[in-house]
Amino acid sequence: MRKSVLKNARDKLLEMRRQVLREIDNDLKEGREGAKDDGMDTYDLASEERDREISFILSDREREKLVAIQEALERIEDGSYGYCLESGEEIGLRRLEVLPTATLSV
């Protein structure tokens, strides 16, 4: 794969990682601020608990994104980036542009 394609993919993946980390940081800050339940009635507490559960689900997704990004960066380093894990064939450049963490070809 051409060096310019790999450099662009690496830059995009690093930016994606920065963005995901910012989102996680913001979620953590909101969780700390929202943890104050003084004067809340039962319905408010239930709603707050539901929001925390949704937050945990989203943070799991964010962790999965981080893992996929890190794995893609490692594939760039070891030279296996852009190749399908199933067939070993090259993944299309357009697919990698849209989904830089792609591991399978279409």
Jmol script that loads the backbone (N, CA, C; Angstrom):
load data "model"
ATOM      1  N   MET A   1       0.852  -1.172   0.000  1.00  0.00           N
ATOM      2  CA  MET A   1       0.000   0.000   0.000  1.00  0.00           C
ATOM      3  C   MET A   1       0.900   1.238   0.000  1.00  0.00           C
ATOM      4  N   ARG A   2       0.470   2.259  -0.705  1.00  0.00           N
ATOM      5  CA  ARG A   2       1.286   3.465  -0.823  1.00  0.00           C
ATOM      6  C   ARG A   2       1.450   4.186   0.507  1.00  0.00           C
ATOM      7  N   LYS A   3       2.617   4.796   0.654  1.00  0.00           N
ATOM      8  CA  LYS A   3       2.928   5.501   1.903  1.00  0.00           C
ATOM      9  C   LYS A   3       1.953   6.638   2.170  1.00  0.00           C
ATOM     10  N   SER A   4       1.518   7.340   1.114  1.00  0.00           N
ATOM     11  CA  SER A   4       0.595   8.463   1.323  1.00  0.00           C
ATOM     12  C   SER A   4      -0.756   7.971   1.852  1.00  0.00           C
ATOM     13  N   VAL A   5      -1.211   6.820   1.382  1.00  0.00           N
ATOM     14  CA  VAL A   5      -2.473   6.249   1.853  1.00  0.00           C
ATOM     15  C   VAL A   5      -2.332   5.858   3.324  1.00  0.00           C
ATOM     16  N   LEU A   6      -1.215   5.240   3.662  1.00  0.00           N
ATOM     17  CA  LEU A   6      -0.981   4.828   5.046  1.00  0.00           C
ATOM     18  C   LEU A   6      -0.864   6.037   5.967  1.00  0.00           C
ATOM     19  N   LYS A   7      -0.194   7.084   5.502  1.00  0.00           N
ATOM     20  CA  LYS A   7      -0.050   8.294   6.320  1.00  0.00           C
ATOM     21  C   LYS A   7      -1.421   8.928   6.560  1.00  0.00           C
ATOM     22  N   ASN A   8      -2.224   9.030   5.502  1.00  0.00           N
ATOM     23  CA  ASN A   8      -3.573   9.597   5.645  1.00  0.00           C
ATOM     24  C   ASN A   8      -4.419   8.759   6.595  1.00  0.00           C
ATOM     25  N   ALA A   9      -4.335   7.444   6.472  1.00  0.00           N
ATOM     26  CA  ALA A   9      -5.102   6.558   7.348  1.00  0.00           C
ATOM     27  C   ALA A   9      -4.643   6.730   8.790  1.00  0.00           C
ATOM     28  N   ARG A  10      -3.341   6.789   8.989  1.00  0.00           N
ATOM     29  CA  ARG A  10      -2.802   6.958  10.347  1.00  0.00           C
ATOM     30  C   ARG A  10      -3.267   8.280  10.953  1.00  0.00           C
ATOM     31  N   ASP A  11      -3.183   9.353  10.175  1.00  0.00           N
ATOM     32  CA  ASP A  11      -3.623  10.667  10.659  1.00  0.00           C
ATOM     33  C   ASP A  11      -5.108  10.644  11.025  1.00  0.00           C
ATOM     34  N   LYS A  12      -5.904  10.022  10.177  1.00  0.00           N
ATOM     35  CA  LYS A  12      -7.348   9.950  10.425  1.00  0.00           C
ATOM     36  C   LYS A  12      -7.636   9.121  11.679  1.00  0.00           C
ATOM     37  N   LEU A  13      -6.934   8.007  11.840  1.00  0.00           N
ATOM     38  CA  LEU A  13      -7.126   7.155  13.012  1.00  0.00           C
ATOM     39  C   LEU A  13      -6.717   7.872  14.296  1.00  0.00           C
ATOM     40  N   LEU A  14      -5.619   8.620  14.248  1.00  0.00           N
ATOM     41  CA  LEU A  14      -5.181   9.369  15.430  1.00  0.00           C
ATOM     42  C   LEU A  14      -6.203  10.441  15.807  1.00  0.00           C
ATOM     43  N   GLU A  15      -6.777  11.094  14.801  1.00  0.00           N
ATOM     44  CA  GLU A  15      -7.811  12.102  15.075  1.00  0.00           C
ATOM     45  C   GLU A  15      -9.062  11.442  15.647  1.00  0.00           C
ATOM     46  N   MET A  16      -9.427  10.283  15.103  1.00  0.00           N
ATOM     47  CA  MET A  16     -10.582   9.550  15.638  1.00  0.00           C
ATOM     48  C   MET A  16     -10.345   9.184  17.096  1.00  0.00           C
ATOM     49  N   ARG A  17      -9.123   8.751  17.414  1.00  0.00           N
ATOM     50  CA  ARG A  17      -8.805   8.380  18.794  1.00  0.00           C
ATOM     51  C   ARG A  17      -8.906   9.589  19.724  1.00  0.00           C
ATOM     52  N   ARG A  18      -8.383  10.734  19.276  1.00  0.00           N
ATOM     53  CA  ARG A  18      -8.480  11.951  20.082  1.00  0.00           C
ATOM     54  C   ARG A  18      -9.938  12.310  20.343  1.00  0.00           C
ATOM     55  N   GLN A  19     -10.768  12.196  19.309  1.00  0.00           N
ATOM     56  CA  GLN A  19     -12.183  12.538  19.435  1.00  0.00           C
ATOM     57  C   GLN A  19     -12.889  11.593  20.411  1.00  0.00           C
ATOM     58  N   VAL A  20     -12.639  10.302  20.310  1.00  0.00           N
ATOM     59  CA  VAL A  20     -13.270   9.331  21.208  1.00  0.00           C
ATOM     60  C   VAL A  20     -12.831   9.591  22.647  1.00  0.00           C
ATOM     61  N   LEU A  21     -11.553   9.879  22.851  1.00  0.00           N
ATOM     62  CA  LEU A  21     -11.061  10.158  24.197  1.00  0.00           C
ATOM     63  C   LEU A  21     -11.696  11.420  24.768  1.00  0.00           C
ATOM     64  N   ARG A  22     -11.906  12.441  23.916  1.00  0.00           N
ATOM     65  CA  ARG A  22     -12.599  13.653  24.374  1.00  0.00           C
ATOM     66  C   ARG A  22     -14.024  13.336  24.794  1.00  0.00           C
ATOM     67  N   GLU A  23     -14.714  12.513  23.994  1.00  0.00           N
ATOM     68  CA  GLU A  23     -16.093  12.137  24.310  1.00  0.00           C
ATOM     69  C   GLU A  23     -16.163  11.370  25.629  1.00  0.00           C
ATOM     70  N   ILE A  24     -15.231  10.457  25.844  1.00  0.00           N
ATOM     71  CA  ILE A  24     -15.204   9.695  27.091  1.00  0.00           C
ATOM     72  C   ILE A  24     -14.953  10.642  28.263  1.00  0.00           C
ATOM     73  N   ASP A  25     -14.023  11.558  28.091  1.00  0.00           N
ATOM     74  CA  ASP A  25     -13.721  12.527  29.146  1.00  0.00           C
ATOM     75  C   ASP A  25     -14.947  13.376  29.474  1.00  0.00           C
ATOM     76  N   ASN A  26     -15.653  13.836  28.445  1.00  0.00           N
ATOM     77  CA  ASN A  26     -16.875  14.623  28.665  1.00  0.00           C
ATOM     78  C   ASN A  26     -17.944  13.805  29.376  1.00  0.00           C
ATOM     79  N   ASP A  27     -18.093  12.536  28.987  1.00  0.00           N
ATOM     80  CA  ASP A  27     -19.075  11.665  29.636  1.00  0.00           C
ATOM     81  C   ASP A  27     -18.738  11.474  31.107  1.00  0.00           C
ATOM     82  N   LEU A  28     -17.466  11.298  31.402  1.00  0.00           N
ATOM     83  CA  LEU A  28     -17.051  11.133  32.798  1.00  0.00           C
ATOM     84  C   LEU A  28     -17.341  12.387  33.609  1.00  0.00           C
ATOM     85  N   LYS A  29     -17.069  13.548  33.035  1.00  0.00           N
ATOM     86  CA  LYS A  29     -17.341  14.805  33.731  1.00  0.00           C
ATOM     87  C   LYS A  29     -18.836  14.958  33.989  1.00  0.00           C
ATOM     88  N   GLU A  30     -19.657  14.649  32.991  1.00  0.00           N
ATOM     89  CA  GLU A  30     -21.109  14.742  33.158  1.00  0.00           C
ATOM     90  C   GLU A  30     -21.597  13.764  34.213  1.00  0.00           C
ATOM     91  N   GLY A  31     -21.007  12.572  34.249  1.00  0.00           N
ATOM     92  CA  GLY A  31     -21.393  11.573  35.235  1.00  0.00           C
ATOM     93  C   GLY A  31     -21.089  12.030  36.648  1.00  0.00           C
ATOM     94  N   ARG A  32     -19.939  12.669  36.825  1.00  0.00           N
ATOM     95  CA  ARG A  32     -19.575  13.172  38.149  1.00  0.00           C
ATOM     96  C   ARG A  32     -20.501  14.299  38.571  1.00  0.00           C
ATOM     97  N   GLU A  33     -20.826  15.175  37.641  1.00  0.00           N
ATOM     98  CA  GLU A  33     -21.709  16.297  37.960  1.00  0.00           C
ATOM     99  C   GLU A  33     -23.133  15.820  38.208  1.00  0.00           C
ATOM    100  N   GLY A  34     -23.549  14.788  37.486  1.00  0.00           N
ATOM    101  CA  GLY A  34     -24.915  14.282  37.618  1.00  0.00           C
ATOM    102  C   GLY A  34     -25.105  13.353  38.794  1.00  0.00           C
ATOM    103  N   ALA A  35     -24.030  13.007  39.482  1.00  0.00           N
ATOM    104  CA  ALA A  35     -24.122  12.057  40.590  1.00  0.00           C
ATOM    105  C   ALA A  35     -24.734  12.663  41.851  1.00  0.00           C
ATOM    106  N   LYS A  36     -24.962  13.921  41.872  1.00  0.00           N
ATOM    107  CA  LYS A  36     -25.548  14.576  43.036  1.00  0.00           C
ATOM    108  C   LYS A  36     -27.057  14.364  42.997  1.00  0.00           C
ATOM    109  N   ASP A  37     -27.585  13.649  43.978  1.00  0.00           N
ATOM    110  CA  ASP A  37     -29.012  13.333  43.963  1.00  0.00           C
ATOM    111  C   ASP A  37     -29.755  13.965  45.133  1.00  0.00           C
ATOM    112  N   ASP A  38     -29.257  15.053  45.671  1.00  0.00           N
ATOM    113  CA  ASP A  38     -29.918  15.740  46.774  1.00  0.00           C
ATOM    114  C   ASP A  38     -31.269  16.278  46.316  1.00  0.00           C
ATOM    115  N   GLY A  39     -32.295  15.964  47.084  1.00  0.00           N
ATOM    116  CA  GLY A  39     -33.615  16.513  46.818  1.00  0.00           C
ATOM    117  C   GLY A  39     -34.337  15.904  45.636  1.00  0.00           C
ATOM    118  N   MET A  40     -33.853  14.773  45.104  1.00  0.00           N
ATOM    119  CA  MET A  40     -34.501  14.159  43.944  1.00  0.00           C
ATOM    120  C   MET A  40     -35.564  13.176  44.425  1.00  0.00           C
ATOM    121  N   ASP A  41     -36.703  13.155  43.739  1.00  0.00           N
ATOM    122  CA  ASP A  41     -37.734  12.182  44.098  1.00  0.00           C
ATOM    123  C   ASP A  41     -37.458  10.848  43.400  1.00  0.00           C
ATOM    124  N   THR A  42     -38.302   9.875  43.633  1.00  0.00           N
ATOM    125  CA  THR A  42     -38.097   8.529  43.112  1.00  0.00           C
ATOM    126  C   THR A  42     -38.025   8.510  41.589  1.00  0.00           C
ATOM    127  N   TYR A  43     -38.877   9.280  40.942  1.00  0.00           N
ATOM    128  CA  TYR A  43     -38.887   9.310  39.481  1.00  0.00           C
ATOM    129  C   TYR A  43     -37.601   9.925  38.933  1.00  0.00           C
ATOM    130  N   ASP A  44     -37.135  10.981  39.584  1.00  0.00           N
ATOM    131  CA  ASP A  44     -35.881  11.601  39.162  1.00  0.00           C
ATOM    132  C   ASP A  44     -34.714  10.640  39.334  1.00  0.00           C
ATOM    133  N   LEU A  45     -34.687   9.919  40.459  1.00  0.00           N
ATOM    134  CA  LEU A  45     -33.619   8.960  40.708  1.00  0.00           C
ATOM    135  C   LEU A  45     -33.649   7.829  39.684  1.00  0.00           C
ATOM    136  N   ALA A  46     -34.847   7.348  39.343  1.00  0.00           N
ATOM    137  CA  ALA A  46     -34.981   6.286  38.340  1.00  0.00           C
ATOM    138  C   ALA A  46     -34.512   6.777  36.984  1.00  0.00           C
ATOM    139  N   SER A  47     -34.871   7.991  36.645  1.00  0.00           N
ATOM    140  CA  SER A  47     -34.442   8.569  35.376  1.00  0.00           C
ATOM    141  C   SER A  47     -32.928   8.733  35.345  1.00  0.00           C
ATOM    142  N   GLU A  48     -32.378   9.171  36.463  1.00  0.00           N
ATOM    143  CA  GLU A  48     -30.923   9.339  36.573  1.00  0.00           C
ATOM    144  C   GLU A  48     -30.211   8.000  36.417  1.00  0.00           C
ATOM    145  N   GLU A  49     -30.755   6.948  37.018  1.00  0.00           N
ATOM    146  CA  GLU A  49     -30.161   5.613  36.921  1.00  0.00           C
ATOM    147  C   GLU A  49     -30.216   5.110  35.475  1.00  0.00           C
ATOM    148  N   ARG A  50     -31.333   5.343  34.808  1.00  0.00           N
ATOM    149  CA  ARG A  50     -31.457   4.948  33.393  1.00  0.00           C
ATOM    150  C   ARG A  50     -30.423   5.674  32.549  1.00  0.00           C
ATOM    151  N   ASP A  51     -30.231   6.946  32.811  1.00  0.00           N
ATOM    152  CA  ASP A  51     -29.232   7.719  32.075  1.00  0.00           C
ATOM    153  C   ASP A  51     -27.827   7.170  32.310  1.00  0.00           C
ATOM    154  N   ARG A  52     -27.537   6.745  33.543  1.00  0.00           N
ATOM    155  CA  ARG A  52     -26.222   6.155  33.842  1.00  0.00           C
ATOM    156  C   ARG A  52     -26.035   4.851  33.085  1.00  0.00           C
ATOM    157  N   GLU A  53     -27.090   4.024  33.015  1.00  0.00           N
ATOM    158  CA  GLU A  53     -27.002   2.763  32.285  1.00  0.00           C
ATOM    159  C   GLU A  53     -26.720   3.016  30.808  1.00  0.00           C
ATOM    160  N   ILE A  54     -27.407   3.990  30.247  1.00  0.00           N
ATOM    161  CA  ILE A  54     -27.173   4.348  28.845  1.00  0.00           C
ATOM    162  C   ILE A  54     -25.739   4.827  28.670  1.00  0.00           C
ATOM    163  N   SER A  55     -25.257   5.580  29.616  1.00  0.00           N
ATOM    164  CA  SER A  55     -23.886   6.076  29.581  1.00  0.00           C
ATOM    165  C   SER A  55     -22.884   4.923  29.591  1.00  0.00           C
ATOM    166  N   PHE A  56     -23.138   3.914  30.432  1.00  0.00           N
ATOM    167  CA  PHE A  56     -22.249   2.759  30.478  1.00  0.00           C
ATOM    168  C   PHE A  56     -22.248   2.021  29.145  1.00  0.00           C
ATOM    169  N   ILE A  57     -23.410   1.870  28.536  1.00  0.00           N
ATOM    170  CA  ILE A  57     -23.504   1.207  27.235  1.00  0.00           C
ATOM    171  C   ILE A  57     -22.701   1.990  26.208  1.00  0.00           C
ATOM    172  N   LEU A  58     -22.872   3.303  26.216  1.00  0.00           N
ATOM    173  CA  LEU A  58     -22.139   4.131  25.269  1.00  0.00           C
ATOM    174  C   LEU A  58     -20.644   4.068  25.526  1.00  0.00           C
ATOM    175  N   SER A  59     -20.237   4.035  26.786  1.00  0.00           N
ATOM    176  CA  SER A  59     -18.809   3.982  27.068  1.00  0.00           C
ATOM    177  C   SER A  59     -18.234   2.640  26.615  1.00  0.00           C
ATOM    178  N   ASP A  60     -19.019   1.557  26.662  1.00  0.00           N
ATOM    179  CA  ASP A  60     -18.561   0.283  26.117  1.00  0.00           C
ATOM    180  C   ASP A  60     -18.317   0.409  24.615  1.00  0.00           C
ATOM    181  N   ARG A  61     -19.217   1.091  23.946  1.00  0.00           N
ATOM    182  CA  ARG A  61     -19.039   1.305  22.507  1.00  0.00           C
ATOM    183  C   ARG A  61     -17.801   2.139  22.233  1.00  0.00           C
ATOM    184  N   GLU A  62     -17.581   3.138  23.070  1.00  0.00           N
ATOM    185  CA  GLU A  62     -16.400   3.979  22.898  1.00  0.00           C
ATOM    186  C   GLU A  62     -15.128   3.159  23.108  1.00  0.00           C
ATOM    187  N   ARG A  63     -15.144   2.275  24.099  1.00  0.00           N
ATOM    188  CA  ARG A  63     -13.984   1.406  24.330  1.00  0.00           C
ATOM    189  C   ARG A  63     -13.746   0.513  23.121  1.00  0.00           C
ATOM    190  N   GLU A  64     -14.821  -0.025  22.558  1.00  0.00           N
ATOM    191  CA  GLU A  64     -14.689  -0.869  21.367  1.00  0.00           C
ATOM    192  C   GLU A  64     -14.098  -0.078  20.207  1.00  0.00           C
ATOM    193  N   LYS A  65     -14.528   1.177  20.062  1.00  0.00           N
ATOM    194  CA  LYS A  65     -13.958   2.037  19.016  1.00  0.00           C
ATOM    195  C   LYS A  65     -12.471   2.229  19.243  1.00  0.00           C
ATOM    196  N   LEU A  66     -12.093   2.496  20.494  1.00  0.00           N
ATOM    197  CA  LEU A  66     -10.674   2.698  20.805  1.00  0.00           C
ATOM    198  C   LEU A  66      -9.850   1.455  20.480  1.00  0.00           C
ATOM    199  N   VAL A  67     -10.376   0.290  20.807  1.00  0.00           N
ATOM    200  CA  VAL A  67      -9.672  -0.963  20.507  1.00  0.00           C
ATOM    201  C   VAL A  67      -9.507  -1.120  18.993  1.00  0.00           C
ATOM    202  N   ALA A  68     -10.578  -0.873  18.243  1.00  0.00           N
ATOM    203  CA  ALA A  68     -10.516  -1.000  16.781  1.00  0.00           C
ATOM    204  C   ALA A  68      -9.509  -0.012  16.189  1.00  0.00           C
ATOM    205  N   ILE A  69      -9.477   1.196  16.722  1.00  0.00           N
ATOM    206  CA  ILE A  69      -8.527   2.206  16.238  1.00  0.00           C
ATOM    207  C   ILE A  69      -7.107   1.769  16.549  1.00  0.00           C
ATOM    208  N   GLN A  70      -6.871   1.308  17.771  1.00  0.00           N
ATOM    209  CA  GLN A  70      -5.527   0.869  18.157  1.00  0.00           C
ATOM    210  C   GLN A  70      -5.073  -0.311  17.301  1.00  0.00           C
ATOM    211  N   GLU A  71      -5.969  -1.250  17.058  1.00  0.00           N
ATOM    212  CA  GLU A  71      -5.619  -2.403  16.220  1.00  0.00           C
ATOM    213  C   GLU A  71      -5.281  -1.967  14.799  1.00  0.00           C
ATOM    214  N   ALA A  72      -6.020  -0.993  14.270  1.00  0.00           N
ATOM    215  CA  ALA A  72      -5.732  -0.487  12.928  1.00  0.00           C
ATOM    216  C   ALA A  72      -4.365   0.193  12.904  1.00  0.00           C
ATOM    217  N   LEU A  73      -4.054   0.969  13.932  1.00  0.00           N
ATOM    218  CA  LEU A  73      -2.732   1.613  14.003  1.00  0.00           C
ATOM    219  C   LEU A  73      -1.623   0.561  14.075  1.00  0.00           C
ATOM    220  N   GLU A  74      -1.851  -0.504  14.802  1.00  0.00           N
ATOM    221  CA  GLU A  74      -0.862  -1.585  14.885  1.00  0.00           C
ATOM    222  C   GLU A  74      -0.690  -2.277  13.536  1.00  0.00           C
ATOM    223  N   ARG A  75      -1.794  -2.439  12.795  1.00  0.00           N
ATOM    224  CA  ARG A  75      -1.692  -3.050  11.466  1.00  0.00           C
ATOM    225  C   ARG A  75      -0.909  -2.157  10.514  1.00  0.00           C
ATOM    226  N   ILE A  76      -1.044  -0.841  10.675  1.00  0.00           N
ATOM    227  CA  ILE A  76      -0.249   0.069   9.849  1.00  0.00           C
ATOM    228  C   ILE A  76       1.222  -0.152  10.151  1.00  0.00           C
ATOM    229  N   GLU A  77       1.554  -0.260  11.432  1.00  0.00           N
ATOM    230  CA  GLU A  77       2.951  -0.446  11.840  1.00  0.00           C
ATOM    231  C   GLU A  77       3.532  -1.778  11.361  1.00  0.00           C
ATOM    232  N   ASP A  78       2.733  -2.845  11.425  1.00  0.00           N
ATOM    233  CA  ASP A  78       3.294  -4.157  11.060  1.00  0.00           C
ATOM    234  C   ASP A  78       3.118  -4.498   9.571  1.00  0.00           C
ATOM    235  N   GLY A  79       2.491  -3.582   8.813  1.00  0.00           N
ATOM    236  CA  GLY A  79       2.382  -3.781   7.370  1.00  0.00           C
ATOM    237  C   GLY A  79       1.177  -4.580   6.918  1.00  0.00           C
ATOM    238  N   SER A  80       0.289  -4.927   7.831  1.00  0.00           N
ATOM    239  CA  SER A  80      -0.881  -5.716   7.434  1.00  0.00           C
ATOM    240  C   SER A  80      -2.130  -4.859   7.237  1.00  0.00           C
ATOM    241  N   TYR A  81      -2.013  -3.551   7.392  1.00  0.00           N
ATOM    242  CA  TYR A  81      -3.170  -2.659   7.228  1.00  0.00           C
ATOM    243  C   TYR A  81      -3.647  -2.683   5.780  1.00  0.00           C
ATOM    244  N   GLY A  82      -4.967  -2.720   5.632  1.00  0.00           N
ATOM    245  CA  GLY A  82      -5.560  -2.659   4.296  1.00  0.00           C
ATOM    246  C   GLY A  82      -5.755  -4.010   3.652  1.00  0.00           C
ATOM    247  N   TYR A  83      -5.486  -5.074   4.407  1.00  0.00           N
ATOM    248  CA  TYR A  83      -5.688  -6.424   3.877  1.00  0.00           C
ATOM    249  C   TYR A  83      -6.783  -7.122   4.676  1.00  0.00           C
ATOM    250  N   CYS A  84      -7.655  -7.794   3.968  1.00  0.00           N
ATOM    251  CA  CYS A  84      -8.784  -8.501   4.569  1.00  0.00           C
ATOM    252  C   CYS A  84      -8.281  -9.628   5.478  1.00  0.00           C
ATOM    253  N   LEU A  85      -8.814  -9.698   6.680  1.00  0.00           N
ATOM    254  CA  LEU A  85      -8.415 -10.744   7.613  1.00  0.00           C
ATOM    255  C   LEU A  85      -8.921 -12.121   7.185  1.00  0.00           C
ATOM    256  N   GLU A  86      -9.980 -12.156   6.384  1.00  0.00           N
ATOM    257  CA  GLU A  86     -10.536 -13.430   5.925  1.00  0.00           C
ATOM    258  C   GLU A  86      -9.849 -13.944   4.667  1.00  0.00           C
ATOM    259  N   SER A  87      -9.780 -13.088   3.650  1.00  0.00           N
ATOM    260  CA  SER A  87      -9.286 -13.537   2.344  1.00  0.00           C
ATOM    261  C   SER A  87      -7.824 -13.176   2.093  1.00  0.00           C
ATOM    262  N   GLY A  88      -7.311 -12.197   2.818  1.00  0.00           N
ATOM    263  CA  GLY A  88      -5.934 -11.750   2.596  1.00  0.00           C
ATOM    264  C   GLY A  88      -5.806 -10.773   1.440  1.00  0.00           C
ATOM    265  N   GLU A  89      -6.910 -10.497   0.749  1.00  0.00           N
ATOM    266  CA  GLU A  89      -6.883  -9.556  -0.371  1.00  0.00           C
ATOM    267  C   GLU A  89      -6.936  -8.120   0.144  1.00  0.00           C
ATOM    268  N   GLU A  90      -6.529  -7.199  -0.718  1.00  0.00           N
ATOM    269  CA  GLU A  90      -6.567  -5.791  -0.321  1.00  0.00           C
ATOM    270  C   GLU A  90      -7.997  -5.309  -0.147  1.00  0.00           C
ATOM    271  N   ILE A  91      -8.178  -4.494   0.874  1.00  0.00           N
ATOM    272  CA  ILE A  91      -9.471  -3.845   1.101  1.00  0.00           C
ATOM    273  C   ILE A  91      -9.488  -2.608   0.215  1.00  0.00           C
ATOM    274  N   GLY A  92     -10.611  -2.321  -0.415  1.00  0.00           N
ATOM    275  CA  GLY A  92     -10.718  -1.172  -1.304  1.00  0.00           C
ATOM    276  C   GLY A  92     -10.392   0.141  -0.606  1.00  0.00           C
ATOM    277  N   LEU A  93      -9.720   1.033  -1.338  1.00  0.00           N
ATOM    278  CA  LEU A  93      -9.311   2.314  -0.764  1.00  0.00           C
ATOM    279  C   LEU A  93     -10.501   3.146  -0.309  1.00  0.00           C
ATOM    280  N   ARG A  94     -11.582   3.119  -1.082  1.00  0.00           N
ATOM    281  CA  ARG A  94     -12.771   3.894  -0.683  1.00  0.00           C
ATOM    282  C   ARG A  94     -13.333   3.389   0.636  1.00  0.00           C
ATOM    283  N   ARG A  95     -13.343   2.076   0.803  1.00  0.00           N
ATOM    284  CA  ARG A  95     -13.837   1.495   2.058  1.00  0.00           C
ATOM    285  C   ARG A  95     -12.956   1.951   3.222  1.00  0.00           C
ATOM    286  N   LEU A  96     -11.644   1.935   3.040  1.00  0.00           N
ATOM    287  CA  LEU A  96     -10.729   2.352   4.092  1.00  0.00           C
ATOM    288  C   LEU A  96     -10.839   3.847   4.379  1.00  0.00           C
ATOM    289  N   GLU A  97     -11.155   4.638   3.353  1.00  0.00           N
ATOM    290  CA  GLU A  97     -11.340   6.071   3.576  1.00  0.00           C
ATOM    291  C   GLU A  97     -12.567   6.326   4.455  1.00  0.00           C
ATOM    292  N   VAL A  98     -13.625   5.578   4.197  1.00  0.00           N
ATOM    293  CA  VAL A  98     -14.862   5.752   4.949  1.00  0.00           C
ATOM    294  C   VAL A  98     -14.759   5.093   6.324  1.00  0.00           C
ATOM    295  N   LEU A  99     -14.153   3.931   6.380  1.00  0.00           N
ATOM    296  CA  LEU A  99     -14.043   3.160   7.614  1.00  0.00           C
ATOM    297  C   LEU A  99     -12.591   2.712   7.798  1.00  0.00           C
ATOM    298  N   PRO A 100     -11.753   3.601   8.331  1.00  0.00           N
ATOM    299  CA  PRO A 100     -10.330   3.280   8.431  1.00  0.00           C
ATOM    300  C   PRO A 100     -10.007   2.100   9.358  1.00  0.00           C
ATOM    301  N   THR A 101     -10.974   1.659  10.140  1.00  0.00           N
ATOM    302  CA  THR A 101     -10.755   0.501  11.016  1.00  0.00           C
ATOM    303  C   THR A 101     -11.200  -0.796  10.378  1.00  0.00           C
ATOM    304  N   ALA A 102     -11.587  -0.760   9.111  1.00  0.00           N
ATOM    305  CA  ALA A 102     -12.109  -1.948   8.427  1.00  0.00           C
ATOM    306  C   ALA A 102     -11.082  -3.077   8.435  1.00  0.00           C
ATOM    307  N   THR A 103     -11.566  -4.285   8.698  1.00  0.00           N
ATOM    308  CA  THR A 103     -10.699  -5.465   8.692  1.00  0.00           C
ATOM    309  C   THR A 103     -11.094  -6.466   7.625  1.00  0.00           C
ATOM    310  N   LEU A 104     -12.250  -6.219   7.003  1.00  0.00           N
ATOM    311  CA  LEU A 104     -12.758  -7.145   5.988  1.00  0.00           C
ATOM    312  C   LEU A 104     -13.072  -6.395   4.702  1.00  0.00           C
ATOM    313  N   SER A 105     -12.842  -7.065   3.578  1.00  0.00           N
ATOM    314  CA  SER A 105     -13.245  -6.485   2.301  1.00  0.00           C
ATOM    315  C   SER A 105     -14.712  -6.784   2.060  1.00  0.00           C
ATOM    316  N   VAL A 106     -15.285  -6.101   1.101  1.00  0.00           N
ATOM    317  CA  VAL A 106     -16.700  -6.286   0.808  1.00  0.00           C
ATOM    318  C   VAL A 106     -16.908  -7.563   0.030  1.00  0.00           C
TER     319      VAL A 106
END
end "model"
wireframe off; spacefill off
backbone 0.3
color backbone group
